[in-house]
């Protein structure tokens, strides 16, 4: 999980980790993250929906 795609997401994805981009300012229109959230409350929805 991270808020910077280049620093947090791309490296994690390169080594096979699941990724979640936290983008409270909605500045990433396109991203490579597995999950994308704007509010930490969304994590609850992902946990319920995906069984994470």
C-alpha positions, 0 to 999 in steps of 0.5 A, a space after each residue: 500500500 502506498 500513495 506514490 505509484 513510482 515509489 510504492 506500487 511499481 517496485 512492489 508489483 515487480 516482486 509479485 506483491 499485491 498493491 493498493 494505491 491510496 490517492 486521496 487527492 485523486 491525482 492518478 487517472 491511470 495506475 498500475 496498482 491492483 487496488 485503488 482507493 481514495 479513502 481508507 474506509 474503502 479497505 473495508 469494502 475490499 476486505 469483505 468483497 475480496 476476502 483480503 
